[in-house]
Amino acid sequence: MSLVRLNIKGISYSQTQSGAYALVLSEVGGARTLPIVIGAFEAQSIAIALEKEIKPPRPLTHDLFKSFADRFHIIIKQVIIHKLVDGVFYSSLICERDKIEEIIDTRTSDAIALATRFNAPIYTYENILDKAGIYLKAKDELTNEKETLSIEKLIEEPEKTSSFSKDTLEELNEKLDKAVQNEDYELAAKIRDEITKRTS
């Protein structure tokens, strides 16, 4: 079976499961996308890895794994989404240390979170794309890719109006620094979204 390379297209709220998120992977050189339902923690971890401007003061679990792997000279060469059973995706990490390759089973959400930190390519098999891949129509496209991949898109509540409208930019920047120090990434994302709206 041939492997198909995938890129991360975006993260959005899941339309099917409350409190969950949809990670959308797109086929390189093709028109199909592969939506995968993931949990809030993994969605936030992936978004933080993709978002270069917000740095957590202490490492998240996937950052810790990356540091551990770096210390012991382990690299993740690629991620393969190799099986789909009853709507659940199964994945493997292809790792290498001292030129010895190992395959480690993992949840797909963890595999993608690690792939973003190791800059490792993500693959799936053609038959999985045939079974679970979808073609997005033009109007369904994730149009603003940068915004879709950003952490504020991940956790922003679209219906809510901003609670920071009375704050100055200087006050907002102070609150942003404090929120990051306190590891309150949801609040940090909302503040940064407000700053972006004012400065763009």
N, C-alpha and C positions, 0 to 999 in steps of 0.2 A: 504494500500500500504506500502511495506517495504522500510525503509530508507537504503541508501548505503553511507558509509563514504568515503570522498574524501580527498586526500592530494594535496598540491600545488606541481606540477611537474616542472613548469618553466614558464617564460615569454619570448615571442619572438615577433618579428615584425609580424604584421598581414599581411597575404598574400592577403587578400580580401579588406581591407580598408586602404587607405593611411593615415598615421599619427596616426593610431591606433595600438594597441598591442593585442596579443593573450595570455590570461592567460590559461594555461593548467592544469587542475585538473585530477588526476589519481584515479581510483577506488582502495580502499584498499582491498587487497586479490583478485583482478581481473585484467583483461588485458585491460579494456576500459579506455579511456581518454575523458574528456569533455572540449573542447576548447571554451572559452568565449572571445568575442571581448570587450576590455575595452579602456578607454581613457588614454592619456599620463600621466595626473596628478595622476590618480588612480594607473597606472602601476608603476610610480615612488614611490608612497607612499607604495605600497606593497613591492617593491624591497628594499626600505630603512628599512622597518620593518624586512625583512628577513636578510638584510646585517648588521651585528653587528659592523662593523669597521667604518662606516661613520655615525656620529651623527650630526643631524642638530642643529645649535646653538639656534634656536627657534622652538617651536613645529609646526609640520604640522597640518592640520585640523584634521586628524584622531588621532594624538597624543593628541591634545586638547580635543577631545571627550573622550579619555582614561583617561586623568587627571580629567576631569569633572566627569566621571563615578566613578572613584576611590574616589574622594572627597565625593560623595554622596552615596557611598557604593552600587553602581549598578554593577552587573557583567553580562557579556554576556556568557551564558551557552553553546549556540551552534548557528550555522547558518544553515538555511535550504533553499536550492534552490528548491522552491516548484512549480514553474510553468514555462512553455515555450510557448510563443505565438508569432507567426510570427518571430521567430528567436531571440526574446527578453526573457531573463531569469528574473524571479521575485524571490526575496528572502525575508526572514524574519530573524530578530534577536530575539532569545529567551533570554530575560533578566530576572534578578531576583533582587529584593530589599526587605529586611525584610521578606524573605521567600514567597513573592508574585511574581508570574511569570507574565510577560507581553510579548506580541508578537508585534514587531514593523516592519512594511514594510520598505524595503530599496532596493536600487539598489544593484545588485550582486557585483559589483566592490567595493562599500563601505563596504558591508558586509564582503568580504574577507579581505580588508584592516584592518578592526576592529578585525576580527578573529585572524589575525596574532599578533595583539597587546595583545589580551586577552588569547592567546593560546587556543582558543575555537575550538572545532571540527566542521568540515564542512560536511553537508549531502545533499544528493538529493534523489529523489524518483526513484525507479527502472524504471518506465515508461519514465522518462526524459532521463535516461541513454540509454534506448532502442531507444528513438527517436533521440537523439543528440550525443550520445557517439560514439566514433570511436576506432577501434583497430589500434594501431601503429605497423607497421612492424619494424623489427629489424633495418633496415637502416634508418628509420625515427625517431628512438628514440632520445630523448634529452640526448646525451651520457654523457656529463660532467655536472652532476646535479649542482654542486657547482657553476660552471661558469654560467650556465643557470639562476640560481637564483640570481646571483650577479647584482648589479646595472649597472656595466659597460656593461654587455650583453644587458641590457635594452636600453641603450641610445648610445651605441657605433655605429659609422658608419663604417662598415667593409671595405668599399672601400677606406677610407681615410688612408693615411700614417700618422704616428705620427708627430705632429708638435713640439714635445718635445725632439727630438733626440739629440739636441745639449746641452740640460740641464744636469747638474750633478745630482746625486741622492739627494744631499743636497738641490739643487735649486728646484728640483721637490717636495721634502717634504715641503719646504717653500711655494711653489705655492699651494700645496694641502691644507695646513692650511688656507691660505688666501681665497681660493675658498670656503671652507666650512664656514668660517666666513662671507663671502659675500652671502652665501646661493645659490651659483652657483653650483648645484649638477651635472649638465651635465659636466661642466669643471672638477670638482673634480673627477668624475668617470673616465674621460679620463686620467687624471694625474695618478690616482691610477692604472689604467690599464698599463700605461707605467712603473710605479715602479714595478708592479708585473711581467711584462715581463723581466725586468732586474734582478730581485732578485730570480726568480724561476729557 
